[in-house]
Amino acid sequence: MSTVGRLGGGVLLFALLVGVPVALVGPGVVGVLLLLLLNGWALYAFFHHRHGQQDEFLAVLTATAEAGLPLAPAVDAYRADRRPRAFAPFFRWASFVGLPLYAYARIWAGWKPFDRLLDDLSARLDAGLPLSAALRETPGVAAREVRLAAAVGEAAGGLGAALRSADRERWSAAWLEVAPRVIYPLLVLALVSAITAFLMVFILPKFKKIFEEFGQTLPQFTRTLSEAWDALGDPETLVLVVLPVLAAAAAVVINPTLRWHAPLLGGLYRGGVQAEVLRTLGRLLVVGRTVPDALAFLAASDDLPGVARRRLRAAAADVNRGRPLDEALGAAGLLPPHMTALVRSAERVRNLPWALAELGDHLAGRAVRLVRRASLVVSPLLVVLVGAAVGFVALAMFLPLIQLITSLTE
């Protein structure tokens, strides 16, 4: 099972073993969401830090490969140059105790400390494994795109150039960049929910008692907030609404096929995969690999998502039956319809490798731009929704005071 799959399974396990008891005996759905957000923020911080480590290490590998130097000594030198952090183990174990989903990810998904990953990679390189195989057997030390670039570079005889091309804008980097724009409003919403929980548990019952003694009814805003809170705190809401939503979200994250066909997100994901396939095809063709051979190479690569490998196998079968490359890629969903004419023309003028690489770069840049633009739309909407929720809670809690003061002055 992939790291993403194990992480998605951890989300479901967390929701069942931690979320259900909290919802039944604690602050309900709000408590579950708060715990998920705190664990999600810790996971994001880890992903962001690990991404920076991988980028730094990629620069070392690229410079070493371009200079034609042995890779294992370079990895050892980079490992020795890293400054040890004295308190890192303490904070790691403290986070394991306080953040169960984060602990699951770090322990069961195999995310070792980066220094230990470097030691494992160096040992495998010393044992004679090629870089692509060593990276594949040391998950977490390099991004999936880098592992694919290393395999293509070894097959094409240009490891340094392939690693250099992997240093461009990547799909995962774009998501890490825009994630804070979405996570921050959700964290604010979680904080507002915690404050609302305090008001609902300790303040609202006193309001109800005071209004009953005065023979008055609570304002409509306050009654609506109370009814909404009771509905969210109902265990049936958790079982029938929250858990299915979490399960659906985890399924989309775990399964690349569902991600490919998912509305909205699917278009962004398909663009990133198409860009990677076209770029890699261009690199293989430029060194003289035939189209069927290049498609078969990519279809057999474990560094591409399963949905892409299945479509590559279908495209390779079509090409072997004599179908043009542009039609085969288009039928497999690996080439946008508006680009088929460009690929057909490039194949006729024998400029196919350059055209595929350029189209891949264009699609990659477009996918990253779309992710960033979507975040610029979603983030303000979330801020507005959070502001509306804060205003609603404030009105619902202050209107009873205003009504009481008004009735006493009459």
C-alpha positions in Angstrom: 0.0 0.0 0.0 1.2 3.5 -0.8 2.0 6.1 1.8 -1.0 8.1 0.7 -3.2 5.0 1.1 -1.9 4.3 4.5 -2.4 7.9 5.5 -6.0 7.8 4.3 -6.6 4.6 6.2 -5.2 6.4 9.2 -7.8 9.2 8.8 -10.6 6.6 8.8 -9.1 4.8 11.7 -8.8 8.1 13.6 -12.4 9.0 12.8 -13.7 5.6 14.1 -11.5 5.1 17.1 -11.1 8.7 18.3 -13.8 10.7 16.6 -16.8 8.5 17.5 -16.0 8.4 21.3 -15.3 12.1 21.4 -18.6 12.8 19.6 -20.5 10.6 21.9 -19.1 11.7 25.3 -17.3 15.0 24.4 -18.1 18.2 22.5 -19.6 16.3 19.6 -18.8 17.0 16.0 -16.9 20.2 16.8 -14.5 18.2 19.0 -13.9 15.8 16.1 -13.3 18.6 13.6 -11.0 20.4 16.1 -8.9 17.3 16.6 -8.7 16.6 12.8 -7.6 20.2 12.1 -4.9 20.1 14.8 -3.6 16.8 13.4 -3.9 18.1 9.9 -1.9 21.2 10.7 0.9 19.0 12.2 0.9 16.9 9.1 1.1 19.9 6.8 4.0 21.3 8.8 5.8 18.0 8.5 5.0 17.8 4.7 6.3 21.3 4.2 9.5 20.7 6.1 10.1 17.4 4.4 9.5 19.0 1.0 12.2 21.6 1.8 14.6 18.8 2.8 13.9 16.9 -0.4 14.4 20.0 -2.6 17.8 20.7 -0.9 18.9 17.1 -1.4 17.7 17.2 -5.0 20.1 20.1 -5.6 22.9 18.1 -4.2 22.1 15.1 -6.4 21.7 17.2 -9.5 25.1 19.0 -9.0 26.8 15.7 -8.3 25.3 13.9 -11.4 26.1 16.8 -13.7 29.7 16.8 -12.5 30.0 13.1 -13.1 31.0 12.4 -9.5 30.1 9.3 -7.4 26.7 9.7 -5.7 27.3 7.7 -2.5 30.2 9.9 -1.2 28.1 13.0 -2.0 25.2 11.7 0.0 27.6 10.9 2.9 29.1 14.4 2.7 25.7 16.0 2.7 24.6 13.9 5.6 27.7 14.8 7.6 27.1 18.5 6.9 23.6 18.5 8.3 23.5 20.1 11.7 22.0 17.8 14.4 19.0 19.0 16.4 19.3 18.2 20.0 15.7 18.5 21.0 14.2 16.9 17.8 13.6 13.5 19.4 11.8 15.1 22.4 9.5 17.2 20.3 8.8 14.2 18.0 7.7 12.0 20.9 5.7 14.8 22.5 3.8 15.2 19.2 3.2 11.5 19.1 1.5 11.6 22.5 -0.7 14.7 21.7 -1.5 14.1 18.1 -2.7 10.5 17.3 -3.2 10.9 13.6 0.2 12.6 13.2 1.7 9.7 15.3 0.1 7.2 13.0 1.5 8.8 9.9 5.0 9.0 11.3 5.2 5.5 12.7 3.0 3.3 10.4 3.5 5.1 7.1 7.3 4.7 7.4 8.3 8.4 7.6 11.7 8.1 9.2 13.8 11.1 10.2 15.5 12.5 7.1 19.1 11.8 8.4 18.2 8.1 8.7 16.8 8.1 5.2 20.1 9.6 3.9 22.0 6.8 5.7 19.8 4.1 4.2 20.2 5.7 0.7 24.0 5.9 1.0 24.1 2.2 2.0 22.1 1.1 -1.0 24.2 3.2 -3.4 27.4 1.7 -1.9 25.8 -1.8 -2.4 25.7 -1.0 -6.2 22.1 -0.1 -6.7 21.3 2.5 -9.4 20.0 5.8 -8.1 16.4 5.2 -9.2 16.2 1.8 -7.4 17.9 3.2 -4.3 15.4 6.1 -4.2 12.5 3.7 -4.7 13.7 1.5 -1.8 14.1 4.6 0.4 10.6 6.2 0.3 10.5 9.8 1.7 14.0 10.8 0.7 12.9 12.2 -2.7 9.6 13.1 -4.3 7.9 10.8 -6.8 8.7 13.1 -9.7 12.4 12.9 -8.8 12.3 9.1 -8.7 10.7 9.0 -12.1 13.3 11.6 -13.5 16.1 9.4 -12.1 14.8 6.3 -13.9 14.3 8.2 -17.1 17.8 9.8 -16.9 19.4 6.4 -16.4 17.4 4.9 -19.3 18.3 7.9 -21.5 21.9 8.3 -20.5 21.5 11.8 -19.0 21.0 11.6 -15.3 22.1 15.2 -14.5 19.8 16.7 -17.1 16.8 14.6 -16.0 17.3 15.6 -12.4 17.6 19.2 -13.4 14.3 19.1 -15.2 12.7 17.6 -12.1 13.5 20.8 -10.2 10.7 22.7 -12.0 7.3 23.5 -10.6 5.7 20.4 -9.2 2.1 19.5 -8.4 2.9 18.6 -4.8 4.7 21.9 -4.3 1.8 23.9 -5.6 -0.6 22.2 -3.1 1.9 22.8 -0.2 2.0 26.5 -1.2 -1.7 27.1 -1.2 -2.7 24.8 1.7 -2.2 27.6 4.4 -4.7 29.8 2.6 -7.3 27.1 3.1 -6.1 25.7 6.5 -6.0 29.1 8.2 -9.7 29.9 7.9 -10.5 26.4 9.0 -8.3 26.7 12.1 -10.1 30.0 12.9 -13.4 28.2 12.4 -12.3 25.5 14.8 -11.3 28.2 17.4 -14.7 29.9 17.0 -16.4 26.5 17.4 -14.5 25.9 20.6 -15.6 29.3 22.0 -19.2 28.5 20.8 -19.0 25.2 22.7 -18.2 27.0 25.9 -21.1 29.5 25.3 -23.5 26.7 24.5 -22.6 24.6 27.5 -22.1 27.2 30.2 -23.8 30.5 29.1 -26.9 29.5 27.1 -28.5 27.4 29.9 -28.3 30.4 32.2 -29.9 32.6 29.5 -32.7 30.1 29.2 -33.3 30.0 32.9 -33.4 33.8 33.2 -35.8 34.1 30.3 -38.1 31.4 31.8 -38.2 33.4 35.1 -39.1 36.6 33.2 -41.7 34.7 31.1 -40.0 35.6 27.9 -38.8 33.7 24.9 -35.2 33.8 23.6 -34.6 35.8 20.4 -34.9 33.9 17.1 -31.2 34.2 16.4 -30.4 32.5 19.8 -33.0 29.8 19.3 -31.6 29.0 15.8 -28.1 28.8 17.2 -29.3 26.5 20.0 -31.1 24.2 17.5 -28.1 24.1 15.2 -25.8 23.2 18.1 -28.1 20.4 19.2 -28.2 19.0 15.7 -24.4 19.1 15.4 -24.0 17.5 18.8 -26.4 14.6 17.8 -24.5 11.3 17.4 -26.7 10.5 14.4 -25.3 13.6 12.6 -21.8 12.2 13.1 -22.7 8.8 11.8 -24.9 9.8 8.9 -23.1 13.0 7.7 -19.6 13.6 9.1 -18.2 10.1 8.8 -19.4 9.5 5.2 -18.0 12.9 4.2 -14.6 11.9 5.8 -14.8 8.5 4.1 -15.4 10.1 0.7 -12.6 12.6 1.1 -10.2 9.9 2.2 -11.2 7.7 -0.7 -10.5 10.5 -3.2 -7.1 11.0 -1.5 -6.2 7.3 -1.4 -7.4 6.2 -4.9 -5.9 7.9 -7.9 -8.7 6.6 -10.1 -11.3 8.4 -8.0 -9.1 11.5 -7.9 -8.9 11.4 -11.7 -12.7 11.4 -12.0 -13.5 13.6 -9.1 -15.4 16.9 -10.0 -13.3 20.1 -9.9 -10.2 18.4 -8.3 -10.1 15.8 -11.1 -9.4 18.5 -13.8 -6.5 19.8 -11.8 -5.1 16.3 -11.1 -5.5 15.2 -14.7 -3.5 18.2 -15.9 -0.6 17.4 -13.6 -0.5 13.8 -14.6 -0.8 14.6 -18.3 2.1 17.1 -18.0 4.3 14.5 -16.3 3.6 11.9 -19.0 4.2 14.2 -21.9 7.4 15.6 -20.4 8.8 12.2 -19.8 7.8 10.9 -23.2 9.7 13.9 -24.8 12.8 13.0 -22.8 12.8 9.4 -23.9 12.1 10.2 -27.5 14.9 12.8 -27.7 17.5 10.1 -27.0 16.2 7.8 -29.8 13.7 5.6 -27.9 10.8 4.5 -30.1 7.2 5.6 -29.2 6.1 2.0 -28.3 9.2 1.5 -26.3 8.8 4.8 -24.4 5.1 4.1 -23.7 5.9 0.6 -22.4 8.7 2.0 -20.2 6.3 4.5 -18.6 3.5 1.9 -18.3 5.9 -0.3 -16.3 7.1 2.4 -14.0 6.1 2.3 -10.3 6.7 6.0 -10.0 3.5 6.9 -11.9 0.0 6.6 -10.5 -1.8 3.5 -11.3 -4.5 5.3 -13.3 -1.7 6.7 -15.5 -0.1 3.4 -16.0 -3.3 1.7 -17.1 -3.9 4.5 -19.6 -0.4 4.2 -20.8 -0.8 0.5 -21.4 -4.0 1.2 -23.4 -2.2 3.9 -25.5 0.8 1.5 -26.1 -1.6 -1.2 -27.3 -3.3 1.3 -29.7 0.1 2.4 -31.1 1.2 -1.2 -31.6 -2.0 -1.7 -33.6 -1.0 1.2 -35.9 -3.0 4.0 -34.4 -1.3 7.5 -34.5 0.2 8.7 -31.2 -2.0 11.7 -30.9 -5.2 9.6 -31.2 -3.9 6.9 -28.8 -3.0 9.5 -26.2 -6.2 11.4 -26.7 -8.3 8.2 -26.4 -6.4 7.3 -23.2 -7.1 10.7 -21.7 -3.4 11.6 -21.5 -3.6 14.4 -24.1 -6.1 17.2 -24.1 -8.3 17.3 -27.2 -7.1 20.8 -28.3 -3.4 19.5 -28.4 -3.9 16.5 -30.6 -3.4 18.6 -33.8 -0.2 20.0 -32.5 1.2 16.5 -31.7 0.1 15.2 -35.1 1.8 18.1 -36.9 5.0 17.7 -34.8 5.1 14.0 -35.7 4.8 14.8 -39.4 7.7 17.3 -39.3 9.8 15.0 -37.0 9.8 17.4 -34.1 7.8 15.2 -31.7 10.2 15.1 -28.7 10.5 18.9 -28.5 6.7 19.3 -29.0 5.8 16.8 -26.2 8.3 18.5 -23.8 6.9 21.9 -24.5 3.3 20.7 -24.2 4.1 19.0 -20.9 5.7 22.2 -19.6 2.7 24.2 -20.7 0.3 21.8 -19.0 2.4 21.7 -15.8 2.5 25.5 -15.6 -1.3 25.7 -16.3 -2.1 23.1 -13.6 0.0 25.0 -11.0 -1.6 28.3 -12.0 -5.1 26.8 -11.7 -4.4 25.5 -8.2 -3.1 28.9 -7.1 -6.1 30.7 -8.7 -8.5 28.3 -7.1 -6.9 29.0 -3.7 -7.3 32.7 -4.3 -11.0 32.2 -4.8 -11.7 29.6 -2.1 -9.7 31.3 0.6 -11.6 34.6 0.6 -14.9 32.6 0.5 -13.9 30.7 3.6 -12.9 33.9 5.3 -16.3 35.4 4.5 -18.1 32.2 5.8 -16.0 32.2 9.0 -16.8 35.9 9.5 -20.5 35.3 8.9 -20.4 32.5 11.5 -18.6 34.7 14.0 -21.2 37.5 13.4 -24.1 35.0 13.8 -22.7 33.7 17.1 -22.1 37.2 18.4 -25.6 38.3 17.6 -27.2 35.2 19.0 -25.4 35.7 22.3 -25.8 39.4 22.7 -29.4 39.8 21.6 -30.7 38.1 24.8 -28.8 40.7 26.8 -30.2 43.6 24.7 -33.7 42.2 25.0 -33.4 41.8 28.8 -32.1 45.4 29.2 -34.8 46.8 27.0 -37.6 44.9 28.9 -36.2 46.1 32.2 -36.2 49.8 31.1 -39.8 49.8 29.9 
